[in-house]
Amino acid sequence: MRKTIILTAIVLCSAFGHAQTQKWINNVKLSGFGIVQYQYNGLHNGTTSKSNTFNLRLGRVSLDGRILDDWFWKAQLQFNGNTSTLGASPRVLDLFVEWQKYDFFRVKAGQFKNPFTFDNPIHPIDQGFMGVAQSVQKLAGFSDRAGAHPSNGRDIGVQIQGDFLKNNAGRNLIHYQVGVFDGQGINVKDVDQQKNIIGGVWVMPMDGLRLGWFGWTGSYARKGTWTDAAGLPQSGIRSLQQRRYAFSAEYKADDWTVRSEYVHSTGYAFAKPIANTNDEAAHDCNISADGSKAQGVYALVIAPIIPKKFHAKARYDMYRPSDGAQKQRTQYDLGLDYEFNKNLELSGIYSYVHDRSQNTPAGHPNYSMFDLELSFRF
């Protein structure tokens, strides 16, 4: 009898588990992409030499699915690179769940993109160039100006967002998004117990056009040592306030993309960015000499030569890491891409760079770059 009861229990548990698993599996999607890169960089300044190299720019795998219809979840890993640094090592990028019952009010919690700028959330292949604009790179949480470790424009927190005010055609005219975040980047807990509030709103007055405004207030902090203005050693938690805003515009229709954004930041930065939580820079709380202001602007166009197949593209990209133009870096990009199908693309970009920070006896402020990328999705 005992064996019969145990066997029956095992069969019931197996059947129940099988049914639940099947239901769960039907809701799960596996996807990912890879970007193989060749890049030439003509910069040489005494410490950096010209280089050309093959590289695995990005490799990501993600799982996503639904729970009880109203809940969407996603987990995404980046696995290219090595395990020595936060910037290149395998790591969790996205891990969140979102309640999506209503279009006008959705709630997301976990680790995901900062709701700041149009450029930040665009898929790396669809973004169209060898990376996001410099202002987005430095002021939206990629290789952030404040000194945080590379976080791919993401942080940990909670966000609400939605679309509302439909026109006669049923298209929403207004989108909003606002979130509360730790302010320390991905896979790291809060240090100063102050939170970042980041948000934006955009209007869509006509099909394909959106005009946006974004704001960011909060801090970035480290625990370590520094020397104060009087030359005295200090230790503890040092918190640097950050205030940022952006104005954005984009028109996307008939396979054309035209986009431009201006981003401004007020707030000091740490002198050394973090690449590894175990190195000295992670506890170096001295302030950068760049001061408290930074700004940048970019404008780009992606035009179809053969719609949905072959495109020409150009981008003007300027960034000032300090108050004034003495360290301004301006990059002019020209390129082409060819889509073999929706899952395979070849892209080439030529860039001419004018970097005033390299205008030294050993440096050369003007140089060229070339980037060739083969991208695939699955």
C-alpha positions as CSV (number, residue, x, y, z in Angstrom):
1,M,0.0,0.0,0.0
2,R,2.8,2.4,0.9
3,K,4.5,1.8,-2.4
4,T,1.3,2.3,-4.2
5,I,0.7,5.7,-2.5
6,I,4.2,6.8,-3.2
7,L,4.0,5.7,-6.8
8,T,0.6,7.5,-7.2
9,A,2.0,10.7,-5.7
10,I,5.0,10.6,-8.0
11,V,2.8,10.1,-11.1
12,L,0.5,13.0,-10.1
13,C,3.4,15.3,-9.4
14,S,5.0,14.4,-12.7
15,A,1.8,15.0,-14.6
16,F,1.1,18.3,-12.8
17,G,4.7,19.4,-13.3
18,H,4.6,18.4,-17.0
19,A,1.4,20.4,-17.5
20,Q,2.8,23.4,-15.8
21,T,6.1,23.2,-17.7
22,Q,4.4,22.9,-21.0
23,K,2.4,26.0,-20.2
24,W,5.5,27.8,-19.1
25,I,7.5,26.7,-22.2
26,N,4.8,27.9,-24.5
27,N,5.4,31.4,-23.1
28,V,9.2,31.5,-23.3
29,K,11.2,32.9,-26.2
30,L,14.9,32.5,-26.8
31,S,16.7,35.2,-28.8
32,G,20.0,36.9,-29.2
33,F,22.5,38.5,-31.5
34,G,26.2,38.9,-32.2
35,I,28.3,41.6,-33.8
36,V,31.7,40.7,-35.2
37,Q,33.8,43.8,-35.8
38,Y,37.0,45.0,-37.5
39,Q,38.1,48.4,-36.5
40,Y,41.0,50.7,-37.5
41,N,41.8,53.6,-35.2
42,G,44.3,56.3,-36.4
43,L,44.8,57.9,-33.0
44,H,48.4,58.2,-31.8
45,N,49.5,60.5,-29.1
46,G,52.7,59.2,-27.5
47,T,50.9,56.7,-25.2
48,T,48.3,55.4,-27.7
49,S,49.4,54.0,-31.1
50,K,47.5,53.4,-34.3
51,S,45.6,50.1,-34.2
52,N,43.6,47.7,-36.3
53,T,42.0,44.6,-34.8
54,F,39.2,42.1,-35.1
55,N,36.9,42.1,-32.2
56,L,33.7,40.5,-30.8
57,R,31.9,43.8,-30.2
58,L,28.8,42.3,-28.6
59,G,27.3,38.9,-28.0
60,R,24.0,38.6,-26.1
61,V,21.4,35.9,-25.3
62,S,18.0,36.6,-23.8
63,L,14.9,34.8,-22.6
64,D,11.6,36.5,-22.2
65,G,8.0,35.4,-21.7
66,R,4.7,36.1,-20.1
67,I,3.1,35.1,-16.8
68,L,-0.7,35.2,-16.3
69,D,-1.0,37.2,-19.6
70,D,-0.5,40.6,-17.9
71,W,3.1,40.1,-16.8
72,F,6.1,40.3,-19.1
73,W,9.6,39.2,-18.0
74,K,13.0,39.3,-19.6
75,A,16.5,38.1,-18.7
76,Q,19.5,39.1,-21.0
77,L,23.2,38.2,-20.6
78,Q,26.2,39.6,-22.4
79,F,28.9,37.0,-22.7
80,N,31.6,38.4,-25.0
81,G,35.0,39.5,-23.6
82,N,36.8,38.2,-20.6
83,T,36.2,38.0,-16.8
84,S,38.7,40.6,-15.7
85,T,36.6,43.8,-16.0
86,L,33.1,45.0,-15.4
87,G,33.1,46.5,-18.9
88,A,33.8,43.4,-20.9
89,S,33.1,40.4,-18.8
90,P,30.1,38.1,-19.0
91,R,27.3,39.8,-17.0
92,V,23.6,40.3,-16.5
93,L,22.3,43.2,-18.5
94,D,18.5,42.9,-18.1
95,L,16.5,41.2,-15.5
96,F,13.0,42.6,-15.0
97,V,9.3,42.0,-14.8
98,E,6.7,44.4,-16.1
99,W,2.9,44.5,-15.4
100,Q,1.3,45.4,-18.8
101,K,-2.4,45.2,-18.2
102,Y,-3.0,48.8,-19.3
103,D,-1.4,50.7,-22.1
104,F,-1.6,54.0,-20.1
105,F,0.0,52.6,-16.9
106,R,2.7,49.9,-16.8
107,V,5.0,49.1,-14.0
108,K,8.5,47.7,-14.5
109,A,10.9,46.5,-11.7
110,G,14.4,45.1,-11.9
111,Q,17.4,46.0,-14.0
112,F,16.8,47.7,-17.4
113,K,17.4,50.7,-19.6
114,N,17.5,54.2,-18.0
115,P,14.5,56.2,-19.4
116,F,16.8,58.9,-20.8
117,T,17.2,59.9,-24.5
118,F,15.8,58.2,-27.7
119,D,19.2,56.8,-28.6
120,N,19.7,54.7,-25.4
121,P,17.0,52.0,-25.8
122,I,17.6,51.4,-29.5
123,H,18.8,47.9,-30.4
124,P,22.6,48.0,-31.1
125,I,22.1,46.7,-34.7
126,D,19.2,49.1,-35.4
127,Q,21.1,52.0,-33.9
128,G,23.0,52.2,-37.2
129,F,26.5,53.2,-36.2
130,M,29.5,51.8,-34.4
131,G,27.9,52.9,-31.1
132,V,25.6,55.4,-29.5
133,A,26.4,59.1,-29.7
134,Q,29.1,60.4,-27.4
135,S,26.7,62.5,-25.3
136,V,24.6,59.3,-24.7
137,Q,27.7,57.2,-24.1
138,K,28.8,59.6,-21.4
139,L,25.6,60.9,-19.9
140,A,23.1,58.0,-20.1
141,G,24.9,55.3,-18.2
142,F,27.2,53.6,-20.7
143,S,30.7,54.7,-19.9
144,D,29.3,57.4,-17.7
145,R,31.1,60.7,-17.2
146,A,30.6,60.4,-13.5
147,G,33.0,57.5,-13.3
148,A,30.6,54.5,-13.0
149,H,31.5,51.2,-14.5
150,P,30.2,50.5,-18.0
151,S,26.5,49.7,-17.6
152,N,25.1,49.7,-21.2
153,G,22.7,52.5,-20.3
154,R,21.0,50.5,-17.5
155,D,20.4,50.6,-13.7
156,I,18.4,48.9,-11.0
157,G,15.0,50.3,-10.0
158,V,11.3,50.7,-10.6
159,Q,9.6,52.5,-13.4
160,I,6.1,53.5,-14.6
161,Q,5.3,54.3,-18.2
162,G,2.4,54.5,-20.6
163,D,0.8,55.8,-23.7
164,F,-2.5,57.8,-23.9
165,L,-4.6,60.4,-25.7
166,K,-5.5,58.5,-28.9
167,N,-6.4,60.4,-32.1
168,N,-9.2,59.5,-34.5
169,A,-7.0,56.8,-36.1
170,G,-6.4,55.2,-32.7
171,R,-2.8,56.2,-32.4
172,N,-1.5,57.5,-29.0
173,L,-0.2,61.0,-29.0
174,I,1.7,61.1,-25.7
175,H,4.1,58.8,-24.0
176,Y,5.6,59.1,-20.5
177,Q,8.1,57.2,-18.4
178,V,9.6,57.9,-15.0
179,G,11.6,55.7,-12.7
180,V,13.5,55.6,-9.4
181,F,17.0,54.0,-9.6
182,D,20.0,53.2,-7.3
183,G,22.3,55.4,-9.5
184,Q,25.3,53.0,-9.3
185,G,24.9,51.1,-12.6
186,I,24.2,47.5,-13.3
187,N,24.8,44.6,-10.8
188,V,25.8,47.0,-8.0
189,K,23.9,48.0,-4.9
190,D,23.3,51.6,-3.8
191,V,26.2,53.2,-2.0
192,D,24.9,56.5,-0.6
193,Q,21.2,55.5,-0.1
194,Q,20.2,58.3,-2.4
195,K,18.1,57.5,-5.4
196,N,18.1,58.8,-9.0
197,I,14.8,60.0,-10.5
198,I,14.9,59.7,-14.3
199,G,12.1,60.3,-16.7
200,G,10.8,61.7,-20.0
201,V,7.8,62.5,-22.0
202,W,7.3,62.8,-25.7
203,V,4.5,63.8,-28.1
204,M,3.8,62.2,-31.4
205,P,1.8,64.8,-33.4
206,M,2.0,62.9,-36.7
207,D,2.8,59.3,-37.7
208,G,6.6,58.7,-37.5
209,L,7.4,61.9,-35.6
210,R,8.2,62.2,-31.9
211,L,9.5,65.1,-29.9
212,G,10.8,64.4,-26.4
213,W,12.0,66.0,-23.2
214,F,14.0,64.1,-20.5
215,G,15.3,64.9,-17.0
216,W,17.7,63.2,-14.5
217,T,18.4,64.1,-10.9
218,G,20.3,62.1,-8.4
219,S,23.8,61.1,-7.4
220,Y,26.7,58.7,-8.0
221,A,28.8,57.7,-5.0
222,R,31.9,55.7,-4.0
223,K,33.2,54.5,-0.7
224,G,36.9,55.2,-0.4
225,T,39.6,57.9,0.2
226,W,40.3,61.3,-1.2
227,T,42.2,64.5,-0.6
228,D,40.1,67.6,0.1
229,A,40.6,71.1,-1.1
230,A,42.8,71.9,1.9
231,G,45.1,68.9,1.1
232,L,43.9,66.8,4.0
233,P,43.1,63.1,3.5
234,Q,39.5,62.0,3.9
235,S,37.7,58.7,3.9
236,G,34.1,57.4,3.8
237,I,31.3,57.8,1.3
238,R,31.6,60.6,-1.3
239,S,28.4,61.4,-3.2
240,L,28.4,63.5,-6.4
241,Q,25.1,65.1,-7.4
242,Q,24.1,64.8,-11.0
243,R,21.6,67.0,-12.9
244,R,20.9,66.2,-16.5
245,Y,18.4,67.0,-19.2
246,A,17.9,66.2,-22.9
247,F,15.8,67.5,-25.8
248,S,15.1,64.9,-28.6
249,A,13.5,64.8,-32.0
250,E,13.0,61.9,-34.4
251,Y,11.3,61.2,-37.7
252,K,11.1,57.6,-38.8
253,A,9.0,56.6,-41.8
254,D,9.2,54.8,-45.2
255,D,12.6,53.3,-44.1
256,W,14.0,56.8,-43.4
257,T,15.4,57.8,-40.0
258,V,16.3,61.3,-39.0
259,R,17.2,61.9,-35.3
260,S,18.9,64.6,-33.2
261,E,19.4,65.1,-29.5
262,Y,21.0,67.6,-27.2
263,V,22.1,66.5,-23.7
264,H,23.4,68.6,-20.9
265,S,24.9,67.6,-17.5
266,T,25.7,69.5,-14.3
267,G,27.7,67.6,-11.6
268,Y,31.2,66.7,-10.7
269,A,32.8,63.3,-11.7
270,F,35.4,61.1,-10.1
271,A,38.9,61.3,-11.6
272,K,39.2,57.6,-12.4
273,P,36.5,55.5,-14.0
274,I,35.9,52.0,-12.6
275,A,36.7,49.0,-14.8
276,N,37.1,46.5,-12.0
277,T,35.5,46.6,-8.5
278,N,38.7,45.2,-7.1
279,D,41.1,47.8,-8.5
280,E,42.3,51.0,-6.8
281,A,40.1,53.2,-8.9
282,A,37.0,51.7,-7.3
283,H,37.9,53.3,-4.0
284,D,39.6,56.5,-5.4
285,C,37.2,59.3,-4.6
286,N,39.2,62.2,-5.9
287,I,37.4,64.6,-8.3
288,S,38.1,65.0,-12.0
289,A,39.6,68.2,-13.3
290,D,36.9,68.4,-16.0
291,G,34.7,70.4,-13.7
292,S,30.9,70.2,-13.2
293,K,29.5,70.8,-16.7
294,A,29.3,68.7,-19.9
295,Q,27.1,68.7,-23.0
296,G,26.8,67.2,-26.4
297,V,24.6,67.1,-29.5
298,Y,24.3,64.7,-32.4
299,A,22.3,64.6,-35.6
300,L,21.9,61.6,-37.9
301,V,20.2,60.5,-41.1
302,I,19.7,56.9,-42.4
303,A,18.4,56.9,-45.9
304,P,17.3,53.9,-48.0
305,I,19.0,53.3,-51.3
306,I,17.1,50.1,-51.7
307,P,14.3,50.1,-49.2
308,K,14.6,47.5,-46.4
309,K,17.8,46.4,-47.9
310,F,20.6,48.9,-48.6
311,H,21.1,52.2,-46.7
312,A,23.4,55.2,-46.6
313,K,24.0,57.0,-43.4
314,A,25.7,60.1,-41.9
315,R,26.1,61.4,-38.3
316,Y,27.4,64.6,-36.8
317,D,28.5,63.9,-33.1
318,M,29.9,66.5,-30.8
319,Y,30.7,66.2,-27.1
320,R,32.3,68.6,-24.5
321,P,33.4,66.8,-21.3
322,S,34.0,70.1,-19.5
323,D,32.8,73.7,-19.5
324,G,34.3,75.2,-22.6
325,A,35.5,73.9,-25.9
326,Q,39.2,73.1,-25.0
327,K,38.5,69.3,-24.8
328,Q,35.7,69.1,-27.4
329,R,35.6,66.0,-29.5
330,T,33.7,66.1,-32.8
331,Q,33.2,63.0,-34.9
332,Y,31.8,62.9,-38.5
333,D,30.5,59.5,-39.6
334,L,29.6,58.3,-43.1
335,G,28.6,54.7,-43.9
336,L,26.6,52.1,-45.7
337,D,24.8,49.0,-44.6
338,Y,23.4,46.0,-46.4
339,E,20.7,43.7,-45.0
340,F,21.0,40.2,-46.5
341,N,17.7,39.5,-44.6
342,K,16.2,40.6,-41.3
343,N,18.7,38.4,-39.4
344,L,22.0,39.2,-41.2
345,E,23.5,42.7,-41.9
346,L,26.9,44.1,-43.0
347,S,27.7,47.6,-42.1
348,G,30.7,49.9,-42.7
349,I,31.4,53.3,-41.2
350,Y,34.2,55.8,-41.9
351,S,34.8,58.5,-39.2
352,Y,36.8,61.6,-39.2
353,V,37.6,62.8,-35.7
354,H,38.7,66.2,-34.4
355,D,39.6,65.9,-30.7
356,R,41.0,69.1,-29.1
357,S,42.1,67.2,-26.0
358,Q,44.8,65.5,-28.2
359,N,46.2,68.9,-29.3
360,T,49.5,68.4,-27.5
361,P,53.2,68.2,-28.7
362,A,52.9,64.4,-28.8
363,G,49.3,64.2,-29.9
364,H,47.4,64.7,-33.2
365,P,43.8,66.2,-32.8
366,N,42.7,65.0,-36.3
367,Y,42.6,61.3,-37.2
368,S,40.4,58.7,-38.9
369,M,38.6,55.6,-37.9
370,F,37.1,52.8,-39.9
371,D,34.6,50.2,-38.6
372,L,33.2,47.1,-40.3
373,E,30.6,45.0,-38.6
374,L,28.8,41.7,-39.5
375,S,25.7,41.4,-37.3
376,F,23.4,38.5,-36.9
377,R,20.2,37.8,-34.9
378,F,18.4,34.6,-33.9
